[in-house]
Amino acid sequence: MKNGFIKTLCNTNPVLIEGSMYNNLFAQYERVIIQSLITSFGLDFIILDKYGGDVDTIHNVRKIGVDQQMEYKSLNNETDYVQRGTYNFIDYHNETTFKTIKHQAREEFYETGIPIEDRYTGKETFFGNVPNNSKTELDHIIECKSIHDDRGRVLSDLDGVSLANNSDNLAFTNKSLNASMGAWARGVNDKYRKEHGTDAPMEMLDIKAYVEAHPELDVTTKEKLMEHYTRAKRAYEAKINHAYYTSTKFWKASTTAALKCGFKMGLRQALGLVFTEVWFAVRDVITSHKGDGSSLFKKISQGVEQGIKNAQKRYKDILELFKEGTLAGILSSITTTLCNIFFTTAKRLVRIMRQSWASLVEATKIMLINPDFLPFGERMFATTKIIATGASIVTGTLVAEVIAQTTLGQIPVVGEIIQTFCGTLVTGIMSCSLLYLLDNNKIINNIVAKLNNLPTIDDTIIYLKQQAEYLYAFGANVISLDIDTFTSEVNLYTQAVDILSVFDSEIDLNQKLKMIYNQLELHTPWEEHSKRDCNELMNDTSIILTFK
């Protein structure tokens, strides 16, 4: 009985919505809009969005040096790359697999006399004293120095020598073509070293660039070069992607970033409500002030104190916003990390995803949990409003980013103020306009009214809750008790029944009965002789039991 369905319903307190939502548009939506603006523009400094997200990905680290905005997210990953060591030609060309494949091919050639197929030209090649265009050599399809200096390879903690000499990356070709590709690669590296003061290549060398730089190559050679390079590159990427994205390093970084973003987002949402309460309290004292300037500052101070007190009274709402913000922050961080595996996210895109997730989490709560027991139509309507407000904030963010690219937006200090002002203005105007259109559109209101008539489980819950309250009120009226006293006594008797429903022995039952007697403050027939032993009392015929 204690955990019965009706009683569970009676322990909930749904929010009662009073008044008409059409009475005063701006008074009705001012709090929502102000809170959104404070949270989205005033408190965004709490979460510093980074270009490319908060977690290093293979795609992003390869952009370092190419994209001036890109940098390592982890100091450890940057240190690992700096300390990768100097490229050593001998280490890469004296590796066991490389020497074994070359040695076996040479032995087989001298034993059988069968020429070696040139994988790039399709022609025959040979070991021994033959012209360079017929002399066979074992080539690294993906150039060794590119592998050594590949930031993605270093990030995955894989050995460059082993990757370069994997059978997927080795192919026999003629000495002349192999020397041509080597000379081209050295030229590219030398040029970059002169321009940037380092011997690290800007990007991994792509065989396509070599093909484009050598138009004299025949069509077959070009096609085979691209075919083998594509196959080797696919196998290479699969190895480093699997190694990194399944590693503890990546998952630890992703989890840490998600939790940090979640906490900051939750804090941002909670503080938004606190500052909103402070704003309205200060606004009220300013609008009602009629004294001089000195008393105004005193009133503002009192308004701030009152706003903080108002926020303290809404601690449950603040906690709920913190939880929603935390969930939204975690989801947005995970989404950002996943996106950066495939493409680089700009700061504005990260911010948009954060705000989108915040709106989606709030909308989902209303749609699926429905904490206020709204009718189905009102639930859909409230969800639409949340999404509309979120879309307004996203639009304001985009406007601020566009202004940031203009000359006006790049003026020191003033530019940032202009960006924030314009973004806030657009968000406020769009929020008011969209909410006004939603509330005053006859078609939408008709749809909401029809949806409200659809039966839902929430309607049943509300009905049963009301019936339970009516039943309690009726019972209290019958025995001439106020509803609080009646409810308290009913709870006590319900607990007593639950306690007596389970017992191990007669001794246990006797102890529980005594406990219930004490809890209910009931008079016992032998209360005047309570100090005497029970068996003694029962055998004494002179004792009179008094029942009250």
N, C-alpha and C positions, 0 to 999 in steps of 0.2 A: 504493500500500500504506500509505503514511504516514497518509493520510486515510481509510483503509478503515473500514467500518462497525463491525467488531468492535473495532478499536483505539480508535475514537471512544467506544464504550461503556465501554471499559476506563479511559478518562480521567475518567469520572464517578465520584462517590463517593456513592451513595445513603445516606440516613440509616437506620441499622438500629434498629428499635424493639424494645427488650428488655423483658421482663417482661410481666405481665398487667395490663391496664388496670383490673382489678377488685380489685387487691391493697389499695390504700389510697386511697379516694375523695378525701379532703381533701389528702393529700400529693400526689396526682396533679394536682389542679386548682388547688391553692393559687397556684402561680406564674402561671397564666393569669388567675385572678381578680384577684390583687394587681396584676398589670401593667395589666389593664383599668381597675381603679379608680384607680391612680396616673395613668394616661394621661388618662382621661375626666374626672376630678374634680380631681386634684392639679395637672395641667399645662394646664388649660383657659385659664389666664390668658395663655398664649402667644398664643392666638387670641381676640381680642376681637370677638365677634359683634356686628354692628350691626343695629339695627332697620331692615329694608328692604334688607339686603345691603350690599355695598361699592361698588356702581356706581349712579350716578344713572340713573333711568329716567323716562320721561315720566309714567307713572302715579304714581310716588312723589313727584316734585317738586311735583305738583299737590296733594299732601296737606299740604305745608308750610303752616303757618298754620291748618290745619284739624285735623290730628293733631299733638298736642303733642310726640309722640315722634319725629316725622319731621324730618330735617334734610338739608341737602346733604352729599353724600359728597365732593364736590370743591370746594375753595375757589374755583377758577377759575369754575366754573359759578355759584356764589353771587355772585361779583363781577360776572359778566356780567348777572345779573338785576338787581342793585342799580344797575348803570350802564346800564340799558336806556333811560333817558331818560323825560321826562315826556310823558304823553299829550297830543297836540295835535289838536284836532278838525279844524282846517283842513287839516292834512297828509292826514288820512284821507278828507276829502270833496272835496279838490281833485286827487286822483290822476287820472292820464290816462285809465285804463280807465273809471273812474266817470263822468268828464265826457263821454267819448266815447259811452258807451252812452246816457246821458241826452240828449245832444245829438242823436244819431241818431233816437231815439224821438220827440223833439219835432219834428224836421224831417219825419219820416214822417207824424206826426199832422197837421201843418199842410198837408202836400202832399196827403194822401189823405182826411183827415177821419175816418179810422177810429179809434174810441176804443181806449185801452190797457186790456187786461184786468188787473184787480186780482188778483194771484196768491193773495192771502189770502182774499178774499171771493167771487171769481168774477164780480164786477160790473164795469161799465164805468167807466173814469176818463178824465179829460181834462186837457189843458194849457190854461192861460188863466184867465180870471176866472170861476171856478165855486166852489160851496160846498166846504168842506174835505173833506166825505165823498165828493166826486166829483173832487177835484183830485188828480192823480197825482204821486207822488214815488218816487224810487229808494231802496229800503231795503237796509241791510246786514243780512242774515238773522241772522248771528252778530254781536252787538254789537261795535263797533270797539274800545271800551276793554277789553272782555273779551279780545279778541285781543292787544291791546297788552300787557296785564298777565298773559297766560297764561304760566306758568312753562315749560310744555311747549314752547310756541312759541319762547321765548328759548333753551331748551336745544337746540333743533334748528337754531339760528342762521338761521332764516328771517325775512324782513322782514315786519313786521306790516301795513304799509300795502299791500303787494302781496297778502298773503293775504286781507285784508279786502275788497279790491276785485277779487278774482277773480270771474269770471262765475258761478261756482258759488254765490257768497255774495251775489248781488245779485238783487233782485226788486222789481217795481213794485207799489205799493199806494197806498191813498188817504191823503191828508195827515193826516186825523183819526186813523186807526189808527196811522200812523207816529209821530205826536206822542205818542199814548198810550203806546206801547212805549218811546219815548225818555224820557218823564217817569218811567215806572216804573223804568227802568234807572238814571237819575240818583238816584232816591230810594233804591234799594238801595245804590248806591255811597256816598251821603251818610250813610246810617245806619251803614254799616260804618266809614266814616271817623271818625265821632263815637265809635264804640265802641272802635276799635283805634288811633286816632291816625294813620291812613294813608289815602291815597286808593286803595290797591290793593284790588280786590274779593277777597272770600274765595275764591271759585271763579268759573269761567266762568259767566256768566249763562245760564240754560237757559230757553228759551221756554215750557217746561212750567210753570215757576213763574209766568210772566206769565199764562198761560191759567188757572191755578188761582186767581190773584188777581183775575181779571175774569170772574166767572160770568155776567155779562150778555151775553157774546159768544155769537153763535148757533153751532149745532153745526158748520155748514159751515166757518165761519171758524176754529174751534178745530182741526178736522181738517186744514185746509189749512196752517195755521200749523205744526202738528206735522210734517206731511208734508215741507214745504219745509225746516224746521229740521233734521229728521233727515237729509235728503239732503245739505244743506250741511255739517252736522257730520261726516258720514261722509267726504265729500271732504276736509274740512279735516284730520281726523285722519289720513287716508291720507297726505297731503302731509308733515305733520310727523313721522309715524312713519317714513316712508321716508327722509326727510332725515337723521334722527338715527341710526336703527339701521343705516344703511348708511354712516355717516360714520366717518372715521378716529378722531375723538374718542371715539366709543363703543367701537370695537374696541380702541383703545389702552388705554382705561380698563378694559375687560373683561379683556384679556390681562394687564395689570399686576396687577389684583386676583386673577386666577386663579393667577399665578405666586407672588405674595406668600402667598396662602392655602396653596398647595401646599408652599412652603418651610416655612412655620410648622407645617403639619400633619405634614410629614416630620420636622421637628425635634422636635415633640411626641411622635411615635411612637418615635423613636430614644431620646430622653431617658427615655421610659417604661421601656424595657428597661434602660437604665443604672441608673436609680433602683431598679428592681426587684432588680437584682443587689446593689446597695448595701443594700437593705432586708433581703434574705435573709442577707447576710453579717453585718450588724449584729444581726439576730435570733439568729443562731447563737451569736455571742459573748456576747450577753446571757443566753440560756438556759443556757449552759455556765459562766457566771461564778459564782464562789463567794467572791470577795474582798470588800473594803470598797468604799465609794462612789468614792474617788479612783481606784482601779484600774479601776473600771467604766468611767469616762470614757476612760481610756487604752485599754481594750479596744474601746470603741465607735469610737474613732479608728482603731484597727487594723482594725476591721470595715469601716469606710468605705473604707480603703485597699485592703483585700482585695476589696471589692465592685467598686471601680474596675478592679482588675486582672482580675477575672472578666469584667467588661464588655469590657475590651480584647481578651481572648481570643475574645470573640464578635463581633468587629468585622464579620464577614461578615453575621451576623444583624442587627446594627445598621444596616448599609448597606442590607440588603434591606428592613427596616422603614421606613427613610427614603424609599426609592424608592416603596414601597407607599403610605406616608402622603402623599408628594408627589402621586402620581397621584390619590389619593382627595380631597385638598384642591383640586386643579385641577378635578376633576369636580364637586365640591360647590359650588365658586364659580360655575362655569358654570351649574349647575342653579339656584342661587339667583338669579343674574342673569336667567335666562329666566323664572323664576316671577315676579319683580318687574316684569316687563314687563306682566303681567296682573293681579297682586294683590300686596299688601304682605306680605312674610314677617316674622313676629315672630322675636325672638332665639331662642326655643326651637325654632322650626321650622328655622332656619339650623343650629342645633347638632345637631338630629336628622338633618338631611340630611348633615352632615359625618360623623357616626358611622355612618350607614347606608352611605355610600359607602366608608368605611374597611372595614366588614365585607364589603361586596360585592366590593371589590377583592381582599381576602384570600381570600374564598370562590372567586372566579373563578380566581385563581391555582392553587388546589388542584384545581379541577374541570378546567381546560383545560391547565395546564402540568404539574401533578402532580410537583413537584420531588423528592418523597420516594418516588416510584414505589409509591404505595399501591395495593392492589387496589381494584377499582371500588367495592365495597361500603364499604370503609373510607374511600375518598375521599368518597363521598356522606355518610357518617357524620360525617367531620371537617368537611365543609361545613355540615352541619346544626348542629353544635356552635358553629361560628363565628357563624352567623346567630342562634342562640339567645342567645349572649353579647351580640351587638350589640343584639338586641331588649331584653335586660335593661338595658343601658346607656341605651337610648332611654326605657324605662319609668322608670328612676331619674331621668332628666332631666326627664320630665314631672312626676314627684312633686315634685322640687325647685322646678319652676316653679309648681305649684299652691300649695305652702307659701309661696312668695314673695308670693303675692297675699293671704295671710292676715295678720292683725295680728301674729302671732308672727314671721312671716317678714320683716316690715318694721321690726323693732327694729334700730337701728343696730348694726353689728358682730355682735351675737349672732344676728340674723336670718340673715345669710349663713352663719354656722357651722352653724346648724340646717338650713338648706337643703342644704348640702353633705353633712352627716352623714346626713340622711334619704335623700337621693338615693343616696349610697354604700351605705347599709344595704340599701335595696330592691334595688339592682343586685347586691350580693353574695348576698343571699338567693335572688333569682331565678336568678342564674347557677348557684349550687350546686344548687338544686332541679331546674332544667331539665337540667343535665348528669347529675345522679343519675338522673332519670327516663329519660333517653335510654340511659344505660348499663345500666340494670336492667330495661328493658322487654323481655320475651321476644319479643314480636311484632317489635319493631324489630331485635333481635339476629338473629332468624331471617331477616328481610329482608336484613340486611347479609351474613349467611352465604351466602344464595342469590345475592346480587349479586356476591359475591367469586368465585363459581364461573363467572361470565360471562367468556368470553375477551375480552381487550382487547390493544391494541398494547403496553401497558406490560408485560403478562405475557410477551410475546415478547421485549421488550427485556431484561427481567430474566433470562429463560432464556438468551439469547444471551450476556449478560454473564457469567453463571455458567459457561457452557461455555468462554468465552474464558479465564477464570481457571483452569478445570480444565486446559485445553490448555497454558497457560503452566506450570502446576505440573508437569504430566506431562513436558513437554520439559525442564524443569530437573532433574527426577529422573533422566531417562534419561542426561544427561551429567554427573550428579553436581555440579550447581551449585545454590546457593541461588536462590530465586525472584527476588530483587532483581537479583543479578548476571546471571541469565539474561535477565530482562526488559531490562536495560540493553544487553546485547550484541545482542539481537534488534532493539532500536531502532536501534542503530548500523548493523547490516547492512541494515535496511529503508531507512534514509536513504541508504546507499551505492547501493542499487538504484535509488532515486528519482533520485539525481544522475546515474547512468550511463544512465538511460533517455532522456535528452535531451542531445545534443551537436551542435555546428555543424560541426566538422571534426575531422580526426585530431589536429591540434594541441590543440584544445579537449579531446578525449577523453584525450589524454596528460596534460594538466594536471590534469584531474579525477581520473585514476587516481593521480597523485602525491599529490593532496590527500587522497584516501581512504586511501592507504597510510599517510600521516602520522597521520590521525585514528584509524585502527585500530592504529597502532603495529606494523605488519607489517615483517618482515625482508625486505629485497630481496636477490636472489642476488648482486648486485654491490656490496653495501653496503661491503665492504672497499676498493673502488676508486671510491667515489661521487664523488670529486673529479675524476676523469678524464672526458673527453668520452665520450658513449655510443657514437658511431660509431667512435671510436678503440678502445674496449673490444671492440666486436664484431669488429674486424679483427685484434685481437691474439690469436693462437692459443694463447698461453701462459697466458691468463687462464682460471681455473677458477671457474665459477658455483656458488655454494653455496646449495642450497635447504633451508630449515628448516621 
